[in-house]
């Protein structure tokens, strides 16, 4: 009777896949025997390539001559060169099988079940609160009589336009919160390359994270700037990018999450390299990394949270924002599709932690066009005056022309239930 493998989970490039093959005839131990490939759900790869990232032990059973099997493994251990001299296809199967046996040292233990994904949050009806063509809004409560400041993506003649309100109803246009680009930045004479700010209050000052064009790499990177005033002006704090990944298409769309005990986690997006680099291409990806307590540096390693795998996303996930889930874990909100397309929408995934891949809650977006509130995106979270959670995002307030939007974006707010 040939051995049988029951779906063994392994980690491949940061995401879990499953060994779905399963029979390896006894005859495979000889070059003339029948061969069986190892198939990984979602893609096909040589087993040693997939296993080098670390195999998670799963349930395993076999019914072969164990003395003969032990003899083969001992022979491979004592004389590893013999494995490399086996015929090519036989070597792949035999060595893959041996690796599976060695890796599954916890034979007989069942795989750890995937945690259940809670029901997704529900957004209330959106209300447009500011119609000043301000995209990718970030809403900051100053906790003073000044009320709120909303920051947005560049709009000439401002790199980071702002507006202020004391009641979230009546708004007044503000000044440019980031009037001077860093010394390391590329010129931006058209005010078109500074995007998606996020601002937090830390130790008596305010810290802004934003996307800035990097002169050295020619790609967008993340900058960090500080100011004593909530509305700015903010100045570059490091003299270099905070995050820059030109090999992944550049780093954009920062957001900062406060965790238990005040810990800070930076979220952002890499654009991917679908159209600007040779294959293999890198997908658009959302990332996280723990920050230093002062918010001006990073520590530990970055983690991949989500890539664009749903049809409605059309290869794009961006604008991450996260908040704790009441049943444990985290909600990761994001935007999908291209920002100026009618299909641009907001999605949500659930993350057990912010250090491992997240799980989509649906094959469809959480929020798409509703009436004249077209193509919502750039969602961030904030707390209303009564202490309840809410979200702020942008929508296009004019119909598209020739299949895309040109003008203009409004700031919308909505309640959120079921976090």
C-alpha positions as CSV (number, residue, x, y, z in Angstrom):
1,X,0.0,0.0,0.0
2,X,1.5,3.4,-0.9
3,X,1.9,6.1,1.7
4,X,-0.7,8.9,1.8
5,X,-0.2,12.5,2.8
6,X,-3.1,14.5,4.3
7,X,-2.9,18.2,3.4
8,X,0.3,19.3,5.0
9,X,0.4,23.1,5.4
10,X,3.7,24.8,4.5
11,X,4.8,28.4,4.2
12,X,5.7,29.7,0.8
13,X,6.9,33.2,0.4
14,X,5.1,34.4,3.5
15,X,1.7,32.7,2.8
16,X,0.4,29.3,3.8
17,X,-0.2,26.8,1.1
18,X,-1.1,23.1,1.3
19,X,0.4,19.9,0.0
20,X,-2.5,18.4,-1.9
21,X,-0.8,15.5,-3.6
22,X,-0.7,12.3,-2.2
23,X,0.3,9.1,-3.3
24,X,3.8,8.0,-3.8
25,X,4.0,4.3,-5.0
26,X,6.6,2.0,-3.4
27,X,8.1,1.6,-6.8
28,X,9.3,5.2,-6.8
29,X,12.3,4.1,-4.8
30,X,13.8,2.8,-8.0
31,X,14.6,4.9,-11.1
32,X,12.2,2.8,-13.2
33,X,9.3,3.2,-10.9
34,X,6.2,5.4,-11.3
35,X,6.6,9.1,-10.4
36,X,4.4,11.4,-8.4
37,X,4.7,15.2,-8.3
38,X,4.1,17.3,-5.2
39,X,1.4,19.8,-5.9
40,X,0.9,23.0,-3.9
41,X,-2.5,24.5,-3.9
42,X,-2.5,27.8,-5.8
43,X,0.8,27.1,-7.6
44,X,3.1,24.3,-8.6
45,X,6.7,24.4,-7.3
46,X,9.5,22.0,-6.7
47,X,9.1,20.8,-3.1
48,X,12.6,21.8,-1.9
49,X,11.9,25.4,-3.1
50,X,8.7,25.5,-1.2
51,X,10.0,23.8,1.9
52,X,13.0,26.0,2.5
53,X,10.8,28.6,4.2
54,X,10.0,26.2,7.0
55,X,7.4,23.4,7.0
56,X,4.6,23.3,9.5
57,X,4.1,19.7,10.6
58,X,0.7,18.2,9.7
59,X,-1.0,14.9,9.9
60,X,1.0,12.1,8.1
61,X,0.5,8.4,7.7
62,X,2.2,5.8,5.7
63,X,2.1,2.0,5.3
64,X,5.5,1.0,3.8
65,X,8.3,-1.2,5.0
66,X,9.7,1.1,7.7
67,X,13.0,-0.8,7.9
68,X,13.5,-0.3,4.1
69,X,12.5,3.4,4.4
70,X,14.9,4.0,7.4
71,X,17.7,2.3,5.4
72,X,17.1,4.7,2.5
73,X,17.1,7.8,4.7
74,X,20.2,6.7,6.6
75,X,22.0,6.1,3.3
76,X,21.0,9.6,2.1
77,X,22.2,11.1,5.4
78,X,25.6,9.3,5.3
79,X,26.1,9.8,1.6
80,X,24.2,13.0,0.5
81,X,26.1,13.1,-2.8
82,X,24.2,9.9,-3.8
83,X,21.0,11.9,-3.9
84,X,22.5,14.4,-6.3
85,X,23.6,11.6,-8.6
86,X,20.1,10.1,-8.9
87,X,18.3,10.5,-12.2
88,X,16.7,14.0,-12.3
89,X,13.0,13.3,-11.9
90,X,13.7,10.4,-9.5
91,X,15.9,12.7,-7.5
92,X,13.1,15.3,-7.2
93,X,10.6,12.8,-5.9
94,X,12.9,10.9,-3.6
95,X,14.5,14.0,-2.1
96,X,11.2,15.8,-1.8
97,X,9.7,12.8,0.0
98,X,12.7,12.7,2.4
99,X,12.4,16.4,3.1
100,X,8.7,15.9,3.9
101,X,9.5,13.1,6.3
102,X,12.2,15.0,8.1
103,X,10.2,18.2,8.2
104,X,7.1,16.5,9.6
105,X,8.9,15.4,12.8
106,X,5.7,15.9,14.7
107,X,4.0,13.1,12.8
108,X,0.5,12.3,14.0
109,X,-0.3,15.8,15.2
110,X,-3.1,17.5,13.4
111,X,-2.6,20.8,11.6
112,X,-3.5,23.9,13.6
113,X,-6.9,25.0,12.4
114,X,-7.2,28.4,10.9
115,X,-8.8,30.9,13.2
116,X,-12.4,31.8,12.4
117,X,-12.8,35.1,10.7
118,X,-15.4,37.3,12.5
119,X,-18.3,38.9,10.6
120,X,-17.1,42.1,8.7
121,X,-17.9,45.5,10.1
122,X,-20.8,47.5,8.6
123,X,-20.5,51.1,7.5
124,X,-23.4,53.5,8.0
125,X,-24.6,55.9,5.3
126,X,-21.9,58.4,4.3
127,X,-22.2,62.1,4.7
128,X,-20.2,64.6,2.6
129,X,-18.7,67.1,5.0
130,X,-16.1,69.0,2.8
131,X,-16.2,69.6,-0.9
132,X,-12.8,71.1,-1.4
133,X,-11.2,68.5,-3.7
134,X,-9.2,66.8,-1.0
135,X,-8.3,63.2,-1.6
136,X,-6.9,60.5,0.8
137,X,-8.1,62.4,3.9
138,X,-6.7,62.0,7.3
139,X,-8.8,63.5,10.1
140,X,-6.9,64.7,13.3
141,X,-8.7,65.6,16.5
142,X,-6.5,68.2,18.1
143,X,-8.3,67.9,21.4
144,X,-8.3,71.7,21.7
145,X,-10.6,74.5,20.9
146,X,-9.2,74.4,17.4
147,X,-11.2,71.2,16.8
148,X,-10.3,69.1,13.8
149,X,-7.8,69.3,11.0
150,X,-8.2,67.2,7.8
151,X,-5.1,66.6,5.7
152,X,-5.1,65.4,2.1
153,X,-3.1,64.5,-1.0
154,X,-1.5,67.3,-3.1
155,X,-3.6,69.8,-4.8
156,X,-1.9,72.8,-6.5
157,X,-0.6,75.0,-5.1
158,X,-0.3,72.8,-1.9
159,X,1.7,69.7,-1.3
160,X,-0.5,68.7,1.6
161,X,-3.8,70.8,1.6
162,X,-5.7,71.1,4.9
163,X,-9.1,72.2,6.2
164,X,-10.2,72.9,9.7
165,X,-13.5,72.5,11.6
166,X,-14.7,72.8,15.2
167,X,-17.8,70.6,14.7
168,X,-17.2,68.3,11.6
169,X,-19.9,70.2,9.8
170,X,-18.6,73.7,9.0
171,X,-15.2,73.8,7.4
172,X,-12.6,76.4,6.4
173,X,-9.8,75.9,3.9
174,X,-6.4,75.8,5.6
175,X,-2.8,76.2,4.4
176,X,-0.2,73.9,3.0
177,X,0.9,71.6,5.9
178,X,4.1,70.6,4.1
179,X,5.3,73.6,2.1
180,X,9.0,72.5,1.7
181,X,10.1,69.2,0.3
182,X,13.0,67.4,2.0
183,X,16.5,67.8,0.6
184,X,16.5,64.2,-0.6
185,X,13.3,64.6,-2.6
186,X,12.9,65.0,-6.3
187,X,11.4,68.3,-7.6
188,X,7.6,68.4,-7.7
189,X,6.8,71.6,-9.6
190,X,3.3,70.4,-10.5
191,X,2.3,69.5,-6.9
192,X,1.5,66.0,-8.0
193,X,3.7,63.6,-6.1
194,X,3.1,64.1,-2.3
195,X,0.4,61.8,-1.2
196,X,-1.7,60.3,1.5
197,X,-0.6,61.9,4.8
198,X,-1.2,60.5,8.3
199,X,-0.6,62.4,11.5
200,X,-0.3,61.4,15.2
201,X,0.4,63.4,18.3
202,X,3.5,62.3,20.2
203,X,5.3,63.8,23.2
204,X,4.0,67.4,22.8
205,X,4.5,67.5,19.0
206,X,2.8,66.2,15.9
207,X,4.4,63.7,13.5
208,X,3.3,63.4,9.9
209,X,4.0,60.4,7.6
210,X,3.5,61.0,3.8
211,X,4.6,59.9,0.4
212,X,7.4,61.9,-1.2
213,X,9.3,61.4,-4.6
214,X,12.8,60.2,-3.9
215,X,15.5,61.8,-6.1
216,X,18.0,58.9,-5.8
217,X,15.7,56.1,-6.8
218,X,13.2,57.9,-8.9
219,X,10.5,56.1,-6.9
220,X,8.0,57.3,-4.2
221,X,9.2,56.7,-0.6
222,X,7.9,57.5,2.9
223,X,8.9,60.6,4.7
224,X,8.4,61.6,8.3
225,X,8.0,65.2,9.4
226,X,7.3,67.0,12.6
227,X,5.6,70.2,13.8
228,X,4.7,71.9,17.0
229,X,1.4,72.8,15.5
230,X,-1.3,70.4,14.4
231,X,-1.8,72.2,11.1
232,X,1.9,72.6,10.4
233,X,4.1,73.6,8.8
234,X,5.8,70.2,9.0
235,X,9.5,69.8,8.3
236,X,11.4,66.6,7.3
237,X,12.7,65.0,10.5
238,X,15.3,62.5,9.2
239,X,17.2,63.9,6.2
240,X,16.4,60.6,4.4
241,X,13.3,58.4,3.7
242,X,11.8,56.5,6.5
243,X,10.9,53.6,4.1
244,X,12.1,53.2,0.5
245,X,11.7,50.0,-1.5
246,X,12.4,50.9,-5.1
247,X,12.9,47.2,-6.0
248,X,9.2,46.7,-5.2
249,X,8.0,49.8,-7.1
250,X,8.3,52.3,-4.3
251,X,6.6,52.8,-0.9
252,X,3.4,54.9,-0.5
253,X,0.3,55.4,1.6
254,X,1.5,55.4,5.2
255,X,-0.8,54.9,8.2
256,X,0.1,54.5,11.9
257,X,-1.7,52.1,14.3
258,X,-1.5,52.5,18.1
259,X,-1.5,49.1,19.8
260,X,-1.7,48.0,23.5
261,X,0.5,50.0,25.7
262,X,0.9,52.7,23.1
263,X,3.1,50.7,20.7
264,X,3.2,52.0,17.2
265,X,3.0,50.1,14.0
266,X,3.5,51.6,10.5
267,X,1.4,50.3,7.6
268,X,2.1,51.1,4.0
269,X,1.9,49.9,0.4
270,X,4.5,48.9,-2.2
271,X,3.3,49.5,-5.8
272,X,4.6,46.3,-7.2
273,X,6.6,45.9,-10.4
274,X,4.0,44.6,-12.9
275,X,5.0,47.1,-15.6
276,X,8.4,48.6,-14.7
277,X,10.7,45.7,-14.2
278,X,11.6,42.3,-15.7
279,X,9.8,39.2,-14.5
280,X,9.2,37.8,-12.0
281,X,6.9,40.7,-11.2
282,X,6.1,41.7,-7.6
283,X,2.5,42.3,-6.7
284,X,1.1,45.3,-5.0
285,X,1.4,44.5,-1.3
286,X,0.4,46.0,2.1
287,X,3.1,45.9,4.8
288,X,3.5,46.5,8.5
289,X,6.5,47.1,10.7
290,X,6.9,48.1,14.4
291,X,8.0,51.6,15.1
292,X,10.3,53.1,17.7
293,X,8.4,54.8,20.6
294,X,9.3,58.3,19.2
295,X,7.7,57.4,15.9
296,X,10.8,58.5,14.0
297,X,12.3,55.0,13.3
298,X,11.5,51.4,12.7
299,X,12.5,48.2,14.5
300,X,12.3,44.5,13.9
301,X,11.4,43.3,10.3
302,X,8.6,44.3,7.9
303,X,5.7,41.9,7.4
304,X,3.5,41.3,4.4
305,X,-0.2,41.6,5.2
306,X,-2.1,41.5,2.0
307,X,-1.6,41.3,-1.8
308,X,-4.1,42.0,-4.6
309,X,-5.7,38.6,-5.3
310,X,-9.4,39.4,-5.7
311,X,-10.9,40.2,-9.2
312,X,-12.4,43.5,-8.1
313,X,-9.0,44.8,-7.0
314,X,-7.6,44.6,-10.5
315,X,-4.1,44.2,-9.2
316,X,-4.2,47.0,-6.7
317,X,-4.5,47.2,-2.9
318,X,-3.5,50.4,-1.2
319,X,-4.3,52.9,1.6
320,X,-4.2,50.5,4.5
321,X,-5.7,51.5,7.9
322,X,-6.2,49.1,10.9
323,X,-8.1,49.0,14.1
324,X,-8.4,46.3,16.8
325,X,-11.3,43.9,16.3
326,X,-13.6,43.4,19.3
327,X,-13.4,39.6,19.0
328,X,-9.7,39.6,18.7
329,X,-7.3,40.4,16.0
330,X,-7.4,43.4,13.7
331,X,-9.5,44.8,10.9
332,X,-7.5,46.0,7.9
333,X,-9.3,48.4,5.7
334,X,-7.8,49.2,2.3
335,X,-8.7,50.5,-1.2
336,X,-8.7,48.4,-4.4
337,X,-8.5,49.1,-8.1
338,X,-7.1,52.3,-9.5
339,X,-8.0,55.5,-7.7
340,X,-9.4,57.3,-10.8
341,X,-11.5,54.4,-12.0
342,X,-15.2,53.7,-11.5
343,X,-14.4,50.4,-9.9
344,X,-12.3,51.9,-7.1
345,X,-13.8,50.7,-3.8
346,X,-13.0,50.0,-0.1
347,X,-12.3,46.4,1.2
348,X,-11.6,44.9,4.6
349,X,-9.6,41.9,5.7
350,X,-9.1,40.4,9.1
351,X,-5.7,39.9,10.7
352,X,-4.9,37.6,13.6
353,X,-2.0,39.8,14.3
354,X,-0.2,42.6,12.3
355,X,2.8,40.4,11.8
356,X,1.3,37.7,9.5
357,X,-0.8,37.5,6.4
358,X,-4.4,38.7,6.7
359,X,-7.6,37.0,5.5
360,X,-10.1,38.6,3.2
361,X,-13.6,38.7,4.6
362,X,-15.3,38.6,1.1
363,X,-14.7,38.3,-2.6
364,X,-16.4,41.7,-2.9
365,X,-15.7,45.2,-1.6
366,X,-17.1,46.5,1.6
367,X,-18.1,49.8,0.0
368,X,-18.5,50.9,-3.6
369,X,-20.2,53.7,-5.4
370,X,-23.5,54.8,-3.8
371,X,-25.5,57.4,-5.8
372,X,-23.3,60.5,-6.3
373,X,-20.7,59.3,-3.8
374,X,-18.5,57.7,-6.4
375,X,-15.6,55.3,-6.1
376,X,-14.8,55.7,-2.3
377,X,-11.2,55.2,-1.2
378,X,-8.5,56.3,1.2
379,X,-10.4,55.3,4.4
380,X,-9.0,56.2,7.8
381,X,-10.5,55.7,11.2
382,X,-11.2,58.4,13.8
383,X,-13.3,58.8,17.0
384,X,-16.4,61.0,17.1
385,X,-17.0,63.5,19.9
386,X,-19.3,61.0,21.6
387,X,-16.5,58.4,21.7
388,X,-17.9,56.2,19.0
389,X,-15.8,54.9,16.1
390,X,-16.2,56.4,12.6
391,X,-14.4,56.5,9.3
392,X,-13.4,59.2,6.9
393,X,-12.8,58.6,3.2
394,X,-13.0,60.4,-0.2
395,X,-15.4,60.1,-3.1
396,X,-15.5,61.6,-6.5
397,X,-18.2,64.2,-6.8
398,X,-18.4,64.5,-10.6
399,X,-19.1,61.8,-13.1
400,X,-16.2,60.1,-15.0
401,X,-15.2,61.1,-18.5
402,X,-13.9,58.5,-21.0
403,X,-13.8,55.9,-18.2
404,X,-11.9,57.8,-15.6
405,X,-12.2,60.6,-13.0
406,X,-10.5,64.0,-13.4
407,X,-12.2,66.1,-10.7
408,X,-13.0,66.4,-7.8
409,X,-12.9,64.7,-4.5
410,X,-15.1,65.3,-1.4
411,X,-14.4,64.2,2.2
412,X,-17.1,61.9,3.5
413,X,-17.7,60.4,7.0
414,X,-19.7,57.5,8.2
415,X,-20.3,55.5,11.4
416,X,-19.1,52.0,11.7
417,X,-20.7,49.1,13.5
418,X,-19.4,45.7,14.4
419,X,-15.8,46.4,14.9
